[in-house]
């Protein structure tokens, strides 16, 4: 999922800097720095990929797609997606 990719990017950035993170304040600063380094173009690319990803899940009837490794069951109620990952 698109959000997972952002979290993974932040996690990897923090793991490269573990020696410098010695307090909660330094952790907050490291997270902020890592987030600020994520290019806006990357966030826009992920955001724009969401409809394509949802279409893939609909087409596969909730089965595995190239975007996920898990079966996803979802219900569409008046343009609201409720997602259940199994």
Secondary structure as GFF3:
##gff-version 3
##sequence-region A 1 86
A	DSSP	alpha_helix	2	15	.	.	.	ID=ss1
A	DSSP	three_ten_helix	18	20	.	.	.	ID=ss2
A	DSSP	alpha_helix	24	36	.	.	.	ID=ss3
A	DSSP	alpha_helix	40	59	.	.	.	ID=ss4
A	DSSP	beta_strand	72	77	.	.	.	ID=ss5
A	DSSP	beta_strand	80	85	.	.	.	ID=ss6
###
